Amino acid sequence: MKNLIYFTILLSSLTFLAHAKEPQNILDYYLLLPEKYFACELPPEASSSQRMAAIQHQNIKNGYIKTISEGFPMEIALFKMKKTQQNMIAVTVSCGAGCMCNKQDFLIYTSNKWEETKPLPNNLQILHEKLAQQKGREIFPYYKLPETGTTIEVHDSEKPELLYKLLWQDDKFVIAP
């Protein structure tokens, strides 16, 4: 009987811990991001308190965080996927054209691990080539994540101009007309 009580307590403790680790909001997702997203901003093994200190702006209700470290921004935004009832996290790190730390990734957190996903249109490379041809130079797209709404503005990181917008529709992005 005593063993059964210990087993029940242990099982309920493990169940509580498992549920406690499930992210509930954008801040939880931010704190769980893999170290590679902090390699150019913070020490790779940055603690939760170091990650918290890097936050410049947060809008938890709308699923948005912006950090600044060494003058470079990282943005994290949450997109809800209606079909699967999952949350997708967009992460952008921008340190300028050609910087090796630039990242524009889309992630889903499932079963205590991150998986990359590709919700972008297949024809983006063709669009980038056309834009480069029109401008007579290479372009370096930077995704400005939305603090409110679900539209990503894509700017040229070399020149502060809007290139196009990506609209969130049916669990994927489409190029705005």
N, C-alpha and C positions, 0 to 999 in steps of 0.2 A: 504494500500500500504506500509506504514511504517513497519507494522508487517511482511509483506512478505519479505522485505529487511532484517530485523533482522533475520528472520527464515533462509533465504538463507545464510547469513553470518555465523550463528551458525552451520548450516548443513555443510558448506564447512570447517569450523574450525574443527569440529568433524571428518570429513573425512580425513583432513590433519593429525590430531593427530593419528587416527587409522592406517594410512599408515606409519607414522613416527615411530611407535612402532614395525613394522615388521622388524625382523633381516635381515641385508643385508650381513653380513660377520661373520667370526668366533669371532671377538671381540664383536659384538652385542650379539651373542649367549652366550658368556662367561659372559657378564654383566647381562644377564637375567637368568643365572643358579639358580636353587633353593638354598636356604640357606644351606641345608644339605650337599652340596658339600664343604662348607667352614668351617664346624663345627670344624675341627681339624687344620685348617690353619689360619683362620681369625675369628674375632668375627662373630657369625651367622648373625648379622644384618649389615655386612660390607657394607660400602658405595661404590659407583662406584669408587671413588678415591682410597679407600683402596684396592679394587680388582685390579685396574690398577697398583698400586704400587707393588703388589705381582708378576706381570708378569716379569719373567726373560728373556724370549725369545718369540718372536712372528713372525709368517710368515703369514700375513693376506692373501696374494695372494694364498698360498697353503692351507689355512684353518687349521692353527696349532698355538697353544699357550701352553707354559710351564710356570708354576708358581712354586715358591719355597717359603715355609714358614715353619719356625721351622725345616729347613733341609729336609723337605719331598716334593717330587714333585707332582704336579697335571698336567696332560696333557689333552688337549682338541683338538680333530681333527674333521673335517667336512668331511662327506662322502655324495656324491650326489646319490640319488635314481632315477634311470632313469625311472622306470615304473610309479611312482607317482609324479615325478618332485619335490620331497621334499628333504630337507637336513636332514641327520641324524647326530647327534653329539655323538661322543664317549668321555667318561670322565673316566679317571683313576686317582685314588688317591692311593699312595703307601707309607705306613709308616712301612713296614716290615711284616714278617710272624706273623700271629695271631693278628695284630693290628685291633682294631674295626673300624678304619677310612678307611680301604682299600675299594676302590670302583672300579668297572669296569662296567660301565653302558652305555647303548645306548639309546638316547633320540631323540624324534621328537617334534618340537615346532609347534603347530597348534592352531589357534584361541586363541592366548594369553595364552596357557597352555602347559605344558610339558607332554608327554606321553612316558612311557618306551616301548621299542621294543626289540625283541629277535632275532637278525640276526645271531646268532651263531649256529654252527652245533649241532645236537641233541646228537651226540656221544662223546662230549667233556669229560663228566664224565668218560666214559669207557677209553678214552685215558689217562686221568689223573691217573686212577687206574693202568693202565698198566705201565705208566712211574714211578709211585711210587714203584711198584713191582720190576721193573728193577733196580731202584736206591737203593732199600732197605730202603726207608724212605718216609715220606709224602712230597709232593711237594706243593709249594705255588705259583701258576701262577701269573705273573705280565705282563700286556699287555703294551708293548712299542709301543705307537702310532706313526704312520709315519708323519714326517714333509713334506715329499714329497712322492708321490705314494699313494698306498692304501693297502699295506701289513702290518699287525700287527705282530710284533715279540713277541712271548710269552716266557718269561724268568722265571726262578725259582727265586723268590724274596729272598730266603735264600742263594742261590749260583748264581753268575752271569753267568749262562749258558743258551744258547738258547734251549728251549724245542721243539718248532715247530713254524710254521708261519701260519697265517690266511690270505687267499687271498680274496679280495672283488670281487665277481662275481655275476652278476644278482641280485643285491640289497641284498646280504647276504654274509656271510663269509663261506669259505670252507677251510679245512685243506690242506696245501700244500703237494703235494706228496713227 
